[in-house]
Amino acid sequence: MMNNMILTKEISKAARALIGITAKDLAQLADVPFDTVRSFESGRTKALSAANQDAVQKALQAAGVQFIEPGDDPAGPGVALKRISD
């Protein structure tokens, strides 16, 4: 879980691209309004509410996204696919 990171529109879009889902898919998985995701990712809304951010993060994590926190990687925060155990 991301504790120190604020979800950005860039990280949200990258996470969706990584797992191949649309903004509409993400809204459904997170049980948040599609316009909320669309407004956030387009930059019309600067930040999600705490509840919506938590819902979006949990939905992405459940779909296989691993969040890279600030300080965990020299390149900075981002996303990666979770490792699949053999």
N, CA, C and O atoms as a printed pandas DataFrame, in Angstrom:
     atom_number atom_name residue_name chain_id  residue_number  x_coord  y_coord  z_coord
0              1         N          MET        A               1    0.850   -1.185    0.000
1              2        CA          MET        A               1    0.000    0.000    0.000
2              3         C          MET        A               1    0.883    1.232    0.000
3              4         O          MET        A               1    1.926    1.265    0.653
4              5         N          MET        A               2    0.459    2.231   -0.731
5              6        CA          MET        A               2    1.203    3.478   -0.777
6              7         C          MET        A               2    0.870    4.275    0.473
7              8         O          MET        A               2   -0.284    4.639    0.702
8              9         N          ASN        A               3    1.882    4.540    1.272
9             10        CA          ASN        A               3    1.637    5.297    2.492
10            11         C          ASN        A               3    2.067    6.743    2.366
11            12         O          ASN        A               3    1.383    7.642    2.855
12            13         N          ASN        A               4    3.203    6.978    1.708
13            14        CA          ASN        A               4    3.776    8.313    1.648
14            15         C          ASN        A               4    3.539    8.996    0.310
15            16         O          ASN        A               4    3.893   10.164    0.148
16            17         N          MET        A               5    2.965    8.315   -0.625
17            18        CA          MET        A               5    2.834    8.825   -1.973
18            19         C          MET        A               5    1.409    9.300   -2.255
19            20         O          MET        A               5    0.428    8.649   -1.896
20            21         N          ILE        A               6    1.335   10.439   -2.898
21            22        CA          ILE        A               6    0.058   10.913   -3.390
22            23         C          ILE        A               6   -0.068   10.397   -4.819
23            24         O          ILE        A               6    0.847   10.567   -5.625
24            25         N          LEU        A               7   -1.167    9.784   -5.126
25            26        CA          LEU        A               7   -1.402    9.284   -6.475
26            27         C          LEU        A               7   -1.484   10.469   -7.432
27            28         O          LEU        A               7   -2.267   11.394   -7.215
28            29         N          THR        A               8   -0.679   10.441   -8.487
29            30        CA          THR        A               8   -0.707   11.495   -9.496
30            31         C          THR        A               8   -1.424   10.993  -10.736
31            32         O          THR        A               8   -1.617    9.790  -10.910
32            33         N          LYS        A               9   -1.820   11.929  -11.602
33            34        CA          LYS        A               9   -2.482   11.520  -12.836
34            35         C          LYS        A               9   -1.544   10.676  -13.690
35            36         O          LYS        A               9   -1.990    9.741  -14.355
36            37         N          GLU        A              10   -0.256   10.990  -13.681
37            38        CA          GLU        A              10    0.716   10.232  -14.473
38            39         C          GLU        A              10    0.852    8.797  -13.965
39            40         O          GLU        A              10    0.916    7.856  -14.756
40            41         N          ILE        A              11    0.895    8.639  -12.647
41            42        CA          ILE        A              11    1.017    7.301  -12.077
42            43         C          ILE        A              11   -0.258    6.507  -12.311
43            44         O          ILE        A              11   -0.199    5.308  -12.586
44            45         N          SER        A              12   -1.401    7.155  -12.206
45            46        CA          SER        A              12   -2.665    6.480  -12.468
46            47         C          SER        A              12   -2.734    5.979  -13.910
47            48         O          SER        A              12   -3.116    4.835  -14.157
48            49         N          LYS        A              13   -2.365    6.835  -14.857
49            50        CA          LYS        A              13   -2.377    6.447  -16.275
50            51         C          LYS        A              13   -1.370    5.336  -16.551
51            52         O          LYS        A              13   -1.666    4.397  -17.290
52            53         N          ALA        A              14   -0.177    5.442  -15.958
53            54        CA          ALA        A              14    0.849    4.417  -16.161
54            55         C          ALA        A              14    0.398    3.072  -15.600
55            56         O          ALA        A              14    0.629    2.027  -16.208
56            57         N          ALA        A              15   -0.237    3.107  -14.451
57            58        CA          ALA        A              15   -0.723    1.874  -13.829
58            59         C          ALA        A              15   -1.786    1.223  -14.712
59            60         O          ALA        A              15   -1.777    0.007  -14.902
60            61         N          ARG        A              16   -2.690    2.020  -15.244
61            62        CA          ARG        A              16   -3.721    1.475  -16.136
62            63         C          ARG        A              16   -3.097    0.871  -17.389
63            64         O          ARG        A              16   -3.485   -0.212  -17.825
64            65         N          ALA        A              17   -2.123    1.582  -17.966
65            66        CA          ALA        A              17   -1.460    1.094  -19.178
66            67         C          ALA        A              17   -0.730   -0.219  -18.909
67            68         O          ALA        A              17   -0.713   -1.113  -19.755
68            69         N          LEU        A              18   -0.131   -0.326  -17.733
69            70        CA          LEU        A              18    0.620   -1.514  -17.364
70            71         C          LEU        A              18   -0.259   -2.763  -17.355
71            72         O          LEU        A              18    0.182   -3.846  -17.739
72            73         N          ILE        A              19   -1.503   -2.601  -16.914
73            74        CA          ILE        A              19   -2.391   -3.760  -16.835
74            75         C          ILE        A              19   -3.449   -3.768  -17.941
75            76         O          ILE        A              19   -4.309   -4.648  -17.983
76            77         N          GLY        A              20   -3.375   -2.779  -18.835
77            78        CA          GLY        A              20   -4.239   -2.774  -20.007
78            79         C          GLY        A              20   -5.709   -2.537  -19.744
79            80         O          GLY        A              20   -6.566   -3.214  -20.312
80            81         N          ILE        A              21   -6.006   -1.572  -18.880
81            82        CA          ILE        A              21   -7.415   -1.240  -18.638
82            83         C          ILE        A              21   -7.669    0.227  -18.972
83            84         O          ILE        A              21   -6.749    1.046  -18.973
84            85         N          THR        A              22   -8.915    0.541  -19.251
85            86        CA          THR        A              22   -9.313    1.909  -19.553
86            87         C          THR        A              22   -9.665    2.646  -18.272
87            88         O          THR        A              22   -9.779    2.047  -17.202
88            89         N          ALA        A              23   -9.833    3.952  -18.401
89            90        CA          ALA        A              23  -10.275    4.757  -17.255
90            91         C          ALA        A              23  -11.655    4.301  -16.795
91            92         O          ALA        A              23  -11.946    4.289  -15.600
92            93         N          LYS        A              24  -12.494    3.928  -17.743
93            94        CA          LYS        A              24  -13.831    3.440  -17.388
94            95         C          LYS        A              24  -13.727    2.130  -16.604
95            96         O          LYS        A              24  -14.445    1.924  -15.626
96            97         N          ASP        A              25  -12.821    1.246  -17.045
97            98        CA          ASP        A              25  -12.596   -0.007  -16.311
98            99         C          ASP        A              25  -12.138    0.279  -14.885
99           100         O          ASP        A              25  -12.623   -0.333  -13.933
100          101         N          LEU        A              26  -11.199    1.214  -14.747
101          102        CA          LEU        A              26  -10.687    1.553  -13.420
102          103         C          LEU        A              26  -11.799    2.086  -12.535
103          104         O          LEU        A              26  -11.904    1.708  -11.368
104          105         N          ALA        A              27  -12.622    2.954  -13.078
105          106        CA          ALA        A              27  -13.738    3.502  -12.300
106          107         C          ALA        A              27  -14.644    2.379  -11.798
107          108         O          ALA        A              27  -15.085    2.395  -10.648
108          109         N          GLN        A              28  -14.916    1.413  -12.663
109          110        CA          GLN        A              28  -15.769    0.289  -12.256
110          111         C          GLN        A              28  -15.087   -0.570  -11.195
111          112         O          GLN        A              28  -15.712   -0.949  -10.204
112          113         N          LEU        A              29  -13.804   -0.879  -11.402
113          114        CA          LEU        A              29  -13.078   -1.696  -10.424
114          115         C          LEU        A              29  -12.986   -1.019   -9.063
115          116         O          LEU        A              29  -13.068   -1.677   -8.026
116          117         N          ALA        A              30  -12.814    0.305   -9.074
117          118        CA          ALA        A              30  -12.662    1.065   -7.826
118          119         C          ALA        A              30  -14.001    1.498   -7.236
119          120         O          ALA        A              30  -14.062    2.001   -6.114
120          121         N          ASP        A              31  -15.068    1.299   -7.998
121          122        CA          ASP        A              31  -16.410    1.723   -7.574
122          123         C          ASP        A              31  -16.449    3.226   -7.282
123          124         O          ASP        A              31  -16.978    3.673   -6.265
124          125         N          VAL        A              32  -15.863    3.989   -8.223
125          126        CA          VAL        A              32  -15.925    5.450   -8.165
126          127         C          VAL        A              32  -16.517    5.929   -9.490
127          128         O          VAL        A              32  -16.445    5.208  -10.485
128          129         N          PRO        A              33  -17.094    7.113   -9.524
129          130        CA          PRO        A              33  -17.667    7.608  -10.777
130          131         C          PRO        A              33  -16.603    7.756  -11.871
131          132         O          PRO        A              33  -15.481    8.186  -11.603
132          133         N          PHE        A              34  -16.968    7.397  -13.100
133          134        CA          PHE        A              34  -16.061    7.522  -14.232
134          135         C          PHE        A              34  -15.570    8.955  -14.371
135          136         O          PHE        A              34  -14.393    9.180  -14.651
136          137         N          ASP        A              35  -16.461    9.932  -14.178
137          138        CA          ASP        A              35  -16.053   11.329  -14.311
138          139         C          ASP        A              35  -14.974   11.707  -13.296
139          140         O          ASP        A              35  -14.153   12.584  -13.561
140          141         N          THR        A              36  -14.974   11.051  -12.142
141          142        CA          THR        A              36  -13.940   11.300  -11.138
142          143         C          THR        A              36  -12.576   10.908  -11.680
143          144         O          THR        A              36  -11.618   11.673  -11.572
144          145         N          VAL        A              37  -12.487    9.714  -12.266
145          146        CA          VAL        A              37  -11.219    9.243  -12.837
146          147         C          VAL        A              37  -10.828   10.110  -14.031
147          148         O          VAL        A              37   -9.677   10.530  -14.148
148          149         N          ARG        A              38  -11.776   10.372  -14.905
149          150        CA          ARG        A              38  -11.503   11.165  -16.111
150          151         C          ARG        A              38  -11.035   12.573  -15.742
151          152         O          ARG        A              38  -10.063   13.066  -16.313
152          153         N          SER        A              39  -11.708   13.221  -14.802
153          154        CA          SER        A              39  -11.327   14.572  -14.381
154          155         C          SER        A              39   -9.944   14.586  -13.755
155          156         O          SER        A              39   -9.150   15.491  -14.010
156          157         N          PHE        A              40   -9.657   13.585  -12.937
157          158        CA          PHE        A              40   -8.359   13.497  -12.277
158          159         C          PHE        A              40   -7.243   13.274  -13.296
159          160         O          PHE        A              40   -6.233   13.979  -13.279
160          161         N          GLU        A              41   -7.424   12.301  -14.175
161          162        CA          GLU        A              41   -6.365   11.971  -15.126
162          163         C          GLU        A              41   -6.173   13.041  -16.200
163          164         O          GLU        A              41   -5.100   13.124  -16.798
164          165         N          SER        A              42   -7.182   13.851  -16.451
165          166        CA          SER        A              42   -7.043   14.930  -17.437
166          167         C          SER        A              42   -6.424   16.185  -16.814
167          168         O          SER        A              42   -5.997   17.092  -17.529
168          169         N          GLY        A              43   -6.379   16.233  -15.485
169          170        CA          GLY        A              43   -5.827   17.386  -14.798
170          171         C          GLY        A              43   -6.856   18.417  -14.389
171          172         O          GLY        A              43   -6.505   19.419  -13.765
172          173         N          ARG        A              44   -8.129   18.197  -14.727
173          174        CA          ARG        A              44   -9.170   19.139  -14.299
174          175         C          ARG        A              44   -9.325   19.134  -12.786
175          176         O          ARG        A              44   -9.639   20.159  -12.180
176          177         N          THR        A              45   -9.103   17.976  -12.184
177          178        CA          THR        A              45   -9.105   17.839  -10.728
178          179         C          THR        A              45   -7.675   17.540  -10.323
179          180         O          THR        A              45   -7.067   16.604  -10.844
180          181         N          LYS        A              46   -7.131   18.318   -9.406
181          182        CA          LYS        A              46   -5.716   18.172   -9.025
182          183         C          LYS        A              46   -5.456   16.942   -8.159
183          184         O          LYS        A              46   -4.379   16.351   -8.239
184          185         N          ALA        A              47   -6.412   16.554   -7.345
185          186        CA          ALA        A              47   -6.213   15.407   -6.447
186          187         C          ALA        A              47   -7.547   14.718   -6.209
187          188         O          ALA        A              47   -8.613   15.326   -6.300
188          189         N          LEU        A              48   -7.456   13.446   -5.904
189          190        CA          LEU        A              48   -8.648   12.683   -5.524
190          191         C          LEU        A              48   -8.895   12.862   -4.030
191          192         O          LEU        A              48   -7.975   13.162   -3.269
192          193         N          SER        A              49  -10.131   12.678   -3.626
193          194        CA          SER        A              49  -10.406   12.655   -2.189
194          195         C          SER        A              49   -9.664   11.459   -1.599
195          196         O          SER        A              49   -9.302   10.535   -2.328
196          197         N          ALA        A              50   -9.442   11.469   -0.315
197          198        CA          ALA        A              50   -8.732   10.365    0.343
198          199         C          ALA        A              50   -9.441    9.036    0.096
199          200         O          ALA        A              50   -8.792    8.023   -0.164
200          201         N          ALA        A              51  -10.761    9.039    0.176
201          202        CA          ALA        A              51  -11.524    7.803   -0.031
202          203         C          ALA        A              51  -11.395    7.305   -1.467
203          204         O          ALA        A              51  -11.223    6.108   -1.696
204          205         N          ASN        A              52  -11.478    8.221   -2.439
205          206        CA          ASN        A              52  -11.357    7.810   -3.839
206          207         C          ASN        A              52   -9.934    7.362   -4.164
207          208         O          ASN        A              52   -9.746    6.399   -4.908
208          209         N          GLN        A              53   -8.932    8.048   -3.616
209          210        CA          GLN        A              53   -7.551    7.622   -3.853
210          211         C          GLN        A              53   -7.337    6.223   -3.307
211          212         O          GLN        A              53   -6.731    5.383   -3.973
212          213         N          ASP        A              54   -7.823    5.965   -2.112
213          214        CA          ASP        A              54   -7.676    4.651   -1.504
214          215         C          ASP        A              54   -8.364    3.584   -2.359
215          216         O          ASP        A              54   -7.807    2.507   -2.574
216          217         N          ALA        A              55   -9.566    3.879   -2.843
217          218        CA          ALA        A              55  -10.306    2.923   -3.669
218          219         C          ALA        A              55   -9.587    2.636   -4.984
219          220         O          ALA        A              55   -9.515    1.486   -5.418
220          221         N          VAL        A              56   -9.058    3.677   -5.615
221          222        CA          VAL        A              56   -8.336    3.512   -6.882
222          223         C          VAL        A              56   -7.063    2.703   -6.658
223          224         O          VAL        A              56   -6.780    1.774   -7.414
224          225         N          GLN        A              57   -6.299    3.043   -5.638
225          226        CA          GLN        A              57   -5.062    2.319   -5.340
226          227         C          GLN        A              57   -5.336    0.852   -5.065
227          228         O          GLN        A              57   -4.641   -0.017   -5.591
228          229         N          LYS        A              58   -6.337    0.565   -4.250
229          230        CA          LYS        A              58   -6.661   -0.822   -3.921
230          231         C          LYS        A              58   -7.094   -1.592   -5.164
231          232         O          LYS        A              58   -6.723   -2.753   -5.336
232          233         N          ALA        A              59   -7.876   -0.953   -6.030
233          234        CA          ALA        A              59   -8.320   -1.613   -7.261
234          235         C          ALA        A              59   -7.131   -1.928   -8.164
235          236         O          ALA        A              59   -7.049   -3.017   -8.732
236          237         N          LEU        A              60   -6.213   -0.975   -8.297
237          238        CA          LEU        A              60   -5.035   -1.203   -9.134
238          239         C          LEU        A              60   -4.149   -2.296   -8.538
239          240         O          LEU        A              60   -3.638   -3.147   -9.266
240          241         N          GLN        A              61   -3.970   -2.275   -7.248
241          242        CA          GLN        A              61   -3.158   -3.305   -6.601
242          243         C          GLN        A              61   -3.791   -4.682   -6.771
243          244         O          GLN        A              61   -3.090   -5.660   -7.030
244          245         N          ALA        A              62   -5.090   -4.763   -6.630
245          246        CA          ALA        A              62   -5.775   -6.043   -6.802
246          247         C          ALA        A              62   -5.632   -6.565   -8.229
247          248         O          ALA        A              62   -5.690   -7.772   -8.465
248          249         N          ALA        A              63   -5.446   -5.653   -9.173
249          250        CA          ALA        A              63   -5.294   -6.027  -10.583
250          251         C          ALA        A              63   -3.842   -6.336  -10.943
251          252         O          ALA        A              63   -3.560   -6.686  -12.089
252          253         N          GLY        A              64   -2.914   -6.213   -9.987
253          254        CA          GLY        A              64   -1.537   -6.603  -10.229
254          255         C          GLY        A              64   -0.511   -5.489  -10.250
255          256         O          GLY        A              64    0.650   -5.728  -10.581
256          257         N          VAL        A              65   -0.913   -4.282   -9.904
257          258        CA          VAL        A              65    0.019   -3.156   -9.895
258          259         C          VAL        A              65    0.735   -3.078   -8.556
259          260         O          VAL        A              65    0.123   -3.226   -7.499
260          261         N          GLN        A              66    2.034   -2.846   -8.618
261          262        CA          GLN        A              66    2.834   -2.595   -7.417
262          263         C          GLN        A              66    3.276   -1.143   -7.487
263          264         O          GLN        A              66    3.851   -0.720   -8.490
264          265         N          PHE        A              67    3.018   -0.379   -6.443
265          266        CA          PHE        A              67    3.416    1.020   -6.398
266          267         C          PHE        A              67    4.825    1.143   -5.843
267          268         O          PHE        A              67    5.164    0.505   -4.847
268          269         N          ILE        A              68    5.647    1.965   -6.490
269          270        CA          ILE        A              68    7.006    2.228   -6.050
270          271         C          ILE        A              68    6.982    3.576   -5.341
271          272         O          ILE        A              68    6.707    4.611   -5.948
272          273         N          GLU        A              69    7.269    3.543   -4.078
273          274        CA          GLU        A              69    7.180    4.741   -3.244
274          275         C          GLU        A              69    8.393    5.641   -3.433
275          276         O          GLU        A              69    9.449    5.180   -3.866
276          277         N          PRO        A              70    8.246    6.930   -3.108
277          278        CA          PRO        A              70    9.411    7.821   -3.137
278          279         C          PRO        A              70   10.517    7.253   -2.248
279          280         O          PRO        A              70   10.253    6.832   -1.122
280          281         N          GLY        A              71   11.724    7.242   -2.738
281          282        CA          GLY        A              71   12.844    6.721   -1.967
282          283         C          GLY        A              71   13.109    5.240   -2.164
283          284         O          GLY        A              71   14.182    4.755   -1.805
284          285         N          ASP        A              72   12.142    4.502   -2.733
285          286        CA          ASP        A              72   12.347    3.075   -2.970
286          287         C          ASP        A              72   13.181    2.812   -4.219
287          288         O          ASP        A              72   13.768    1.739   -4.362
288          289         N          ASP        A              73   13.233    3.772   -5.107
289          290        CA          ASP        A              73   13.952    3.611   -6.371
290          291         C          ASP        A              73   14.598    4.945   -6.710
291          292         O          ASP        A              73   13.966    5.992   -6.572
292          293         N          PRO        A              74   15.851    4.919   -7.153
293          294        CA          PRO        A              74   16.524    6.179   -7.492
294          295         C          PRO        A              74   15.803    6.984   -8.572
295          296         O          PRO        A              74   15.935    8.207   -8.625
296          297         N          ALA        A              75   15.047    6.307   -9.427
297          298        CA          ALA        A              75   14.319    6.998  -10.491
298          299         C          ALA        A              75   13.094    7.732   -9.955
299          300         O          ALA        A              75   12.528    8.574  -10.652
300          301         N          GLY        A              76   12.681    7.427   -8.734
301          302        CA          GLY        A              76   11.526    8.088   -8.147
302          303         C          GLY        A              76   10.308    7.198   -8.095
303          304         O          GLY        A              76   10.394    6.008   -8.398
304          305         N          PRO        A              77    9.160    7.764   -7.710
305          306        CA          PRO        A              77    7.943    6.981   -7.579
306          307         C          PRO        A              77    7.458    6.500   -8.940
307          308         O          PRO        A              77    7.767    7.091   -9.974
308          309         N          GLY        A              78    6.692    5.411   -8.914
309          310        CA          GLY        A              78    6.132    4.875  -10.154
310          311         C          GLY        A              78    5.354    3.611   -9.895
311          312         O          GLY        A              78    4.869    3.381   -8.786
312          313         N          VAL        A              79    5.233    2.782  -10.932
313          314        CA          VAL        A              79    4.482    1.537  -10.843
314          315         C          VAL        A              79    5.238    0.419  -11.555
315          316         O          VAL        A              79    6.062    0.666  -12.436
316          317         N          ALA        A              80    4.939   -0.812  -11.153
317          318        CA          ALA        A              80    5.488   -1.997  -11.782
318          319         C          ALA        A              80    4.462   -3.105  -11.624
319          320         O          ALA        A              80    3.539   -2.995  -10.817
320          321         N          LEU        A              81    4.622   -4.172  -12.395
321          322        CA          LEU        A              81    3.776   -5.338  -12.211
322          323         C          LEU        A              81    4.280   -6.129  -11.011
323          324         O          LEU        A              81    5.486   -6.231  -10.789
324          325         N          LYS        A              82    3.354   -6.687  -10.240
325          326        CA          LYS        A              82    3.752   -7.531   -9.134
326          327         C          LYS        A              82    4.402   -8.789   -9.690
327          328         O          LYS        A              82    4.029   -9.273  -10.758
328          329         N          ARG        A              83    5.351   -9.300   -8.974
329          330        CA          ARG        A              83    5.964  -10.572   -9.352
330          331         C          ARG        A              83    4.971  -11.685   -9.175
331          332         O          ARG        A              83    4.210  -11.717   -8.208
332          333         N          ILE        A              84    4.986  -12.600  -10.121
333          334        CA          ILE        A              84    4.121  -13.778  -10.010
334          335         C          ILE        A              84    4.963  -14.904   -9.439
335          336         O          ILE        A              84    6.014  -15.246   -9.981
336          337         N          SER        A              85    4.495  -15.473   -8.348
337          338        CA          SER        A              85    5.219  -16.575   -7.709
338          339         C          SER        A              85    5.129  -17.819   -8.573
339          340         O          SER        A              85    4.097  -18.097   -9.184
340          341         N          ASP        A              86    6.229  -18.563   -8.614
341          342        CA          ASP        A              86    6.250  -19.822   -9.380
342          343         C          ASP        A              86    5.541  -20.910   -8.649
343          344         O          ASP        A              86    5.460  -22.035   -9.142
